[in-house]
Amino acid sequence: MSIIAITGFMAAGKTTVARELARHLNYPALDLDHLIIERQRCSIRELIEQFGELEFRNIETDVLRQFFVDNSSAVIALGGGAWTIERNRELIAKHGAISVWIDVPFEVCWSRIEETLGTRPFARDRNSTSALFQTRLPLYEKTSIRVKLAGHEPASSIAETIAILVHKHKTSTNT
């Protein structure tokens, strides 16, 4: 049993892939942003507007910490910025979770973001979003597993690839 944490930039497909991977592994699928919304009873955008990013990140860490208390095996989709916070990476490592970076090109993410513009608090415009993408890349590289995608692969094949890589990762770290 294990926890698999899916990370990547906004609109990379983390939630979709997490659901498909969980189905493939017969694990529960959870989404950190949805857990935050459920606990706080308001949207991520409202939390950030009301309390600021720093307090939002504190709430995010608290919810992630509780997730580990409540779950021994699951696939969790992190919010795009959750992995960039050192204490979250430490929490994930402390609990032996396997981190997986869904590495999708910025252009693909941006085209998906544009379809829902206004719903993502950290995607104000193309230039600032591109700069944020570049800033986060070195942090995403700290994951256990990187899955580089073109952005049009079916979630089922991505899940199969991740399942194989997770198995290899577990085997290599247990020897």
LUMTI-540885 format. One record per residue (C-alpha): residue number from 1; residue in one letter; x, y, z. Coordinates in pm, whole numbers. Last residue first. Example, Ala and Ser with C-alpha at 12.3 -4.5 7.8 and 13.67 -1.06 7.14 Angstrom:
% LUMTI-540885
<rec><k>2</k><r>S</r><px>1367</px><py>-106</py><pz>714</pz></rec>
<rec><k>1</k><r>A</r><px>1230</px><py>-450</py><pz>780</pz></rec>
***
This chain:
% LUMTI-540885
<rec><k>175</k><r>T</r><px>1665</px><py>-326</py><pz>-269</pz></rec>
<rec><k>174</k><r>N</r><px>1342</px><py>-157</py><pz>-159</pz></rec>
<rec><k>173</k><r>T</r><px>1412</px><py>171</py><pz>-341</pz></rec>
<rec><k>172</k><r>S</r><px>1459</px><py>1</py><pz>-680</pz></rec>
<rec><k>171</k><r>T</r><px>1147</px><py>-214</py><pz>-647</pz></rec>
<rec><k>170</k><r>K</r><px>930</px><py>77</py><pz>-535</pz></rec>
<rec><k>169</k><r>H</r><px>1054</px><py>289</py><pz>-827</pz></rec>
<rec><k>168</k><r>K</r><px>999</px><py>7</py><pz>-1075</pz></rec>
<rec><k>167</k><r>H</r><px>641</px><py>-38</py><pz>-948</pz></rec>
<rec><k>166</k><r>V</r><px>583</px><py>337</py><pz>-963</pz></rec>
<rec><k>165</k><r>L</r><px>719</px><py>347</py><pz>-1319</pz></rec>
<rec><k>164</k><r>I</r><px>486</px><py>66</py><pz>-1430</pz></rec>
<rec><k>163</k><r>A</r><px>183</px><py>230</py><pz>-1265</pz></rec>
<rec><k>162</k><r>I</r><px>283</px><py>564</py><pz>-1418</pz></rec>
<rec><k>161</k><r>T</r><px>290</px><py>418</py><pz>-1768</pz></rec>
<rec><k>160</k><r>E</r><px>-48</px><py>251</py><pz>-1717</pz></rec>
<rec><k>159</k><r>A</r><px>-195</px><py>577</py><pz>-1586</pz></rec>
<rec><k>158</k><r>I</r><px>-60</px><py>770</py><pz>-1886</pz></rec>
<rec><k>157</k><r>S</r><px>-215</px><py>508</py><pz>-2116</pz></rec>
<rec><k>156</k><r>S</r><px>-554</px><py>544</py><pz>-1946</pz></rec>
<rec><k>155</k><r>A</r><px>-534</px><py>925</py><pz>-1940</pz></rec>
<rec><k>154</k><r>P</r><px>-513</px><py>931</py><pz>-2321</pz></rec>
<rec><k>153</k><r>E</r><px>-208</px><py>1112</py><pz>-2461</pz></rec>
<rec><k>152</k><r>H</r><px>-267</px><py>1462</py><pz>-2603</pz></rec>
<rec><k>151</k><r>G</r><px>-31</px><py>1665</py><pz>-2387</pz></rec>
<rec><k>150</k><r>A</r><px>308</px><py>1586</py><pz>-2539</pz></rec>
<rec><k>149</k><r>L</r><px>403</px><py>1411</py><pz>-2218</pz></rec>
<rec><k>148</k><r>K</r><px>707</px><py>1375</py><pz>-1995</pz></rec>
<rec><k>147</k><r>V</r><px>635</px><py>1154</py><pz>-1694</pz></rec>
<rec><k>146</k><r>R</r><px>879</px><py>1237</py><pz>-1416</pz></rec>
<rec><k>145</k><r>I</r><px>911</px><py>1013</py><pz>-1111</pz></rec>
<rec><k>144</k><r>S</r><px>1049</px><py>1075</py><pz>-761</pz></rec>
<rec><k>143</k><r>T</r><px>977</px><py>1448</py><pz>-779</pz></rec>
<rec><k>142</k><r>K</r><px>1247</px><py>1713</py><pz>-738</pz></rec>
<rec><k>141</k><r>E</r><px>1217</px><py>1817</py><pz>-1106</pz></rec>
<rec><k>140</k><r>Y</r><px>885</px><py>1981</py><pz>-1015</pz></rec>
<rec><k>139</k><r>L</r><px>1086</px><py>2234</py><pz>-814</pz></rec>
<rec><k>138</k><r>P</r><px>1315</px><py>2322</py><pz>-1106</pz></rec>
<rec><k>137</k><r>L</r><px>1006</px><py>2369</py><pz>-1329</pz></rec>
<rec><k>136</k><r>R</r><px>816</px><py>2600</py><pz>-1090</pz></rec>
<rec><k>135</k><r>T</r><px>982</px><py>2927</py><pz>-1194</pz></rec>
<rec><k>134</k><r>Q</r><px>936</px><py>2851</py><pz>-1565</pz></rec>
<rec><k>133</k><r>F</r><px>563</px><py>2785</py><pz>-1518</pz></rec>
<rec><k>132</k><r>L</r><px>526</px><py>3102</py><pz>-1311</pz></rec>
<rec><k>131</k><r>A</r><px>689</px><py>3302</py><pz>-1592</pz></rec>
<rec><k>130</k><r>S</r><px>451</px><py>3143</py><pz>-1843</pz></rec>
<rec><k>129</k><r>T</r><px>156</px><py>3234</py><pz>-1621</pz></rec>
<rec><k>128</k><r>S</r><px>280</px><py>3594</py><pz>-1593</pz></rec>
<rec><k>127</k><r>N</r><px>312</px><py>3618</py><pz>-1971</pz></rec>
<rec><k>126</k><r>R</r><px>-14</px><py>3442</py><pz>-2061</pz></rec>
<rec><k>125</k><r>D</r><px>-241</px><py>3636</py><pz>-1827</pz></rec>
<rec><k>124</k><r>R</r><px>-389</px><py>3606</py><pz>-1477</pz></rec>
<rec><k>123</k><r>A</r><px>-331</px><py>3238</py><pz>-1424</pz></rec>
<rec><k>122</k><r>F</r><px>-261</px><py>3216</py><pz>-1047</pz></rec>
<rec><k>121</k><r>P</r><px>-626</px><py>3247</py><pz>-940</pz></rec>
<rec><k>120</k><r>R</r><px>-753</px><py>2986</py><pz>-1186</pz></rec>
<rec><k>119</k><r>T</r><px>-1122</px><py>3029</py><pz>-1273</pz></rec>
<rec><k>118</k><r>G</r><px>-1085</px><py>3347</py><pz>-1477</pz></rec>
<rec><k>117</k><r>L</r><px>-980</px><py>3174</py><pz>-1793</pz></rec>
<rec><k>116</k><r>T</r><px>-1143</px><py>2830</py><pz>-1828</pz></rec>
<rec><k>115</k><r>E</r><px>-1073</px><py>2756</py><pz>-2195</pz></rec>
<rec><k>114</k><r>E</r><px>-760</px><py>2973</py><pz>-2173</pz></rec>
<rec><k>113</k><r>I</r><px>-619</px><py>2740</py><pz>-1907</pz></rec>
<rec><k>112</k><r>R</r><px>-644</px><py>2445</py><pz>-2147</pz></rec>
<rec><k>111</k><r>S</r><px>-453</px><py>2633</py><pz>-2419</pz></rec>
<rec><k>110</k><r>W</r><px>-204</px><py>2747</py><pz>-2155</pz></rec>
<rec><k>109</k><r>C</r><px>-137</px><py>2394</py><pz>-2032</pz></rec>
<rec><k>108</k><r>V</r><px>-72</px><py>2273</py><pz>-2387</pz></rec>
<rec><k>107</k><r>E</r><px>158</px><py>2567</py><pz>-2462</pz></rec>
<rec><k>106</k><r>F</r><px>341</px><py>2516</py><pz>-2131</pz></rec>
<rec><k>105</k><r>P</r><px>448</px><py>2164</py><pz>-2227</pz></rec>
<rec><k>104</k><r>V</r><px>322</px><py>1880</py><pz>-2003</pz></rec>
<rec><k>103</k><r>D</r><px>535</px><py>1719</py><pz>-1734</pz></rec>
<rec><k>102</k><r>I</r><px>304</px><py>1515</py><pz>-1509</pz></rec>
<rec><k>101</k><r>W</r><px>540</px><py>1495</py><pz>-1212</pz></rec>
<rec><k>100</k><r>V</r><px>495</px><py>1190</py><pz>-989</pz></rec>
<rec><k>99</k><r>S</r><px>569</px><py>1187</py><pz>-617</pz></rec>
<rec><k>98</k><r>I</r><px>580</px><py>854</py><pz>-435</pz></rec>
<rec><k>97</k><r>A</r><px>457</px><py>888</py><pz>-79</pz></rec>
<rec><k>96</k><r>G</r><px>682</px><py>768</py><pz>200</pz></rec>
<rec><k>95</k><r>H</r><px>500</px><py>967</py><pz>468</pz></rec>
<rec><k>94</k><r>K</r><px>804</px><py>1181</py><pz>544</pz></rec>
<rec><k>93</k><r>A</r><px>855</px><py>1240</py><pz>170</pz></rec>
<rec><k>92</k><r>I</r><px>506</px><py>1388</py><pz>124</pz></rec>
<rec><k>91</k><r>L</r><px>547</px><py>1601</py><pz>437</pz></rec>
<rec><k>90</k><r>E</r><px>889</px><py>1722</py><pz>320</pz></rec>
<rec><k>89</k><r>R</r><px>747</px><py>1816</py><pz>-22</pz></rec>
<rec><k>88</k><r>N</r><px>464</px><py>2000</py><pz>155</pz></rec>
<rec><k>87</k><r>R</r><px>712</px><py>2182</py><pz>383</pz></rec>
<rec><k>86</k><r>E</r><px>910</px><py>2289</py><pz>76</pz></rec>
<rec><k>85</k><r>I</r><px>617</px><py>2454</py><pz>-101</pz></rec>
<rec><k>84</k><r>T</r><px>649</px><py>2404</py><pz>-478</pz></rec>
<rec><k>83</k><r>W</r><px>457</px><py>2075</py><pz>-457</pz></rec>
<rec><k>82</k><r>A</r><px>138</px><py>2257</py><pz>-355</pz></rec>
<rec><k>81</k><r>G</r><px>160</px><py>2505</py><pz>-643</pz></rec>
<rec><k>80</k><r>G</r><px>-18</px><py>2309</py><pz>-915</pz></rec>
<rec><k>79</k><r>G</r><px>-273</px><py>2168</py><pz>-671</pz></rec>
<rec><k>78</k><r>L</r><px>-195</px><py>1811</py><pz>-575</pz></rec>
<rec><k>77</k><r>A</r><px>-376</px><py>1514</py><pz>-726</pz></rec>
<rec><k>76</k><r>I</r><px>-387</px><py>1235</py><pz>-470</pz></rec>
<rec><k>75</k><r>V</r><px>-369</px><py>864</py><pz>-540</pz></rec>
<rec><k>74</k><r>A</r><px>-451</px><py>657</py><pz>-236</pz></rec>
<rec><k>73</k><r>S</r><px>-314</px><py>407</py><pz>11</pz></rec>
<rec><k>72</k><r>S</r><px>-269</px><py>473</py><pz>383</pz></rec>
<rec><k>71</k><r>N</r><px>-521</px><py>754</py><pz>411</pz></rec>
<rec><k>70</k><r>D</r><px>-678</px><py>959</py><pz>694</pz></rec>
<rec><k>69</k><r>V</r><px>-363</px><py>1081</py><pz>872</pz></rec>
<rec><k>68</k><r>F</r><px>-194</px><py>1148</py><pz>538</pz></rec>
<rec><k>67</k><r>F</r><px>-491</px><py>1355</py><pz>420</pz></rec>
<rec><k>66</k><r>Q</r><px>-479</px><py>1548</py><pz>748</pz></rec>
<rec><k>65</k><r>R</r><px>-126</px><py>1668</py><pz>664</pz></rec>
<rec><k>64</k><r>L</r><px>-242</px><py>1765</py><pz>314</pz></rec>
<rec><k>63</k><r>V</r><px>-531</px><py>1964</py><pz>464</pz></rec>
<rec><k>62</k><r>D</r><px>-294</px><py>2144</py><pz>700</pz></rec>
<rec><k>61</k><r>T</r><px>-49</px><py>2212</py><pz>417</pz></rec>
<rec><k>60</k><r>E</r><px>-324</px><py>2363</py><pz>199</pz></rec>
<rec><k>59</k><r>I</r><px>-449</px><py>2577</py><pz>487</pz></rec>
<rec><k>58</k><r>N</r><px>-97</px><py>2716</py><pz>533</pz></rec>
<rec><k>57</k><r>R</r><px>-69</px><py>2772</py><pz>155</pz></rec>
<rec><k>56</k><r>F</r><px>-399</px><py>2965</py><pz>160</pz></rec>
<rec><k>55</k><r>E</r><px>-265</px><py>3174</py><pz>448</pz></rec>
<rec><k>54</k><r>L</r><px>39</px><py>3271</py><pz>240</pz></rec>
<rec><k>53</k><r>E</r><px>-166</px><py>3327</py><pz>-76</pz></rec>
<rec><k>52</k><r>G</r><px>-395</px><py>3588</py><pz>73</pz></rec>
<rec><k>51</k><r>F</r><px>-684</px><py>3553</py><pz>319</pz></rec>
<rec><k>50</k><r>Q</r><px>-997</px><py>3669</py><pz>135</pz></rec>
<rec><k>49</k><r>E</r><px>-874</px><py>3671</py><pz>-225</pz></rec>
<rec><k>48</k><r>I</r><px>-678</px><py>3349</py><pz>-179</pz></rec>
<rec><k>47</k><r>L</r><px>-967</px><py>3172</py><pz>-6</pz></rec>
<rec><k>46</k><r>E</r><px>-1218</px><py>3301</py><pz>-262</pz></rec>
<rec><k>45</k><r>R</r><px>-1002</px><py>3175</py><pz>-553</pz></rec>
<rec><k>44</k><r>I</r><px>-964</px><py>2836</py><pz>-385</pz></rec>
<rec><k>43</k><r>S</r><px>-1343</px><py>2815</py><pz>-363</pz></rec>
<rec><k>42</k><r>C</r><px>-1542</px><py>2813</py><pz>-39</pz></rec>
<rec><k>41</k><r>R</r><px>-1659</px><py>2563</py><pz>219</pz></rec>
<rec><k>40</k><r>Q</r><px>-1320</px><py>2552</py><pz>396</pz></rec>
<rec><k>39</k><r>R</r><px>-1312</px><py>2173</py><pz>441</pz></rec>
<rec><k>38</k><r>E</r><px>-1479</px><py>2083</py><pz>112</pz></rec>
<rec><k>37</k><r>I</r><px>-1283</px><py>2344</py><pz>-83</pz></rec>
<rec><k>36</k><r>I</r><px>-957</px><py>2221</py><pz>71</pz></rec>
<rec><k>35</k><r>L</r><px>-1040</px><py>1857</py><pz>-8</pz></rec>
<rec><k>34</k><r>H</r><px>-1129</px><py>1961</py><pz>-364</pz></rec>
<rec><k>33</k><r>D</r><px>-793</px><py>2138</py><pz>-400</pz></rec>
<rec><k>32</k><r>L</r><px>-613</px><py>1829</py><pz>-270</pz></rec>
<rec><k>31</k><r>D</r><px>-783</px><py>1596</py><pz>-518</pz></rec>
<rec><k>30</k><r>L</r><px>-852</px><py>1240</py><pz>-411</pz></rec>
<rec><k>29</k><r>A</r><px>-859</px><py>905</py><pz>-586</pz></rec>
<rec><k>28</k><r>P</r><px>-915</px><py>589</py><pz>-381</pz></rec>
<rec><k>27</k><r>Y</r><px>-702</px><py>293</py><pz>-490</pz></rec>
<rec><k>26</k><r>N</r><px>-792</px><py>7</py><pz>-727</pz></rec>
<rec><k>25</k><r>L</r><px>-457</px><py>46</py><pz>-904</pz></rec>
<rec><k>24</k><r>H</r><px>-608</px><py>120</py><pz>-1249</pz></rec>
<rec><k>23</k><r>R</r><px>-895</px><py>319</py><pz>-1096</pz></rec>
<rec><k>22</k><r>A</r><px>-646</px><py>520</py><pz>-892</pz></rec>
<rec><k>21</k><r>L</r><px>-436</px><py>581</py><pz>-1203</pz></rec>
<rec><k>20</k><r>E</r><px>-745</px><py>701</py><pz>-1392</pz></rec>
<rec><k>19</k><r>R</r><px>-851</px><py>935</py><pz>-1114</pz></rec>
<rec><k>18</k><r>A</r><px>-497</px><py>1069</py><pz>-1069</pz></rec>
<rec><k>17</k><r>V</r><px>-463</px><py>1121</py><pz>-1446</pz></rec>
<rec><k>16</k><r>T</r><px>-782</px><py>1327</py><pz>-1460</pz></rec>
<rec><k>15</k><r>T</r><px>-687</px><py>1526</py><pz>-1150</pz></rec>
<rec><k>14</k><r>K</r><px>-332</px><py>1596</py><pz>-1270</pz></rec>
<rec><k>13</k><r>G</r><px>-424</px><py>1696</py><pz>-1626</pz></rec>
<rec><k>12</k><r>A</r><px>-152</px><py>1953</py><pz>-1690</pz></rec>
<rec><k>11</k><r>A</r><px>-409</px><py>2230</py><pz>-1642</pz></rec>
<rec><k>10</k><r>M</r><px>-206</px><py>2393</py><pz>-1364</pz></rec>
<rec><k>9</k><r>F</r><px>154</px><py>2275</py><pz>-1360</pz></rec>
<rec><k>8</k><r>G</r><px>252</px><py>1934</py><pz>-1233</pz></rec>
<rec><k>7</k><r>T</r><px>194</px><py>1708</py><pz>-937</pz></rec>
<rec><k>6</k><r>I</r><px>52</px><py>1362</py><pz>-872</pz></rec>
<rec><k>5</k><r>A</r><px>107</px><py>1223</py><pz>-523</pz></rec>
<rec><k>4</k><r>I</r><px>104</px><py>843</py><pz>-496</pz></rec>
<rec><k>3</k><r>I</r><px>35</px><py>702</py><pz>-152</pz></rec>
<rec><k>2</k><r>S</r><px>122</px><py>345</py><pz>-77</pz></rec>
<rec><k>1</k><r>M</r><px>0</px><py>0</py><pz>0</pz></rec>
***
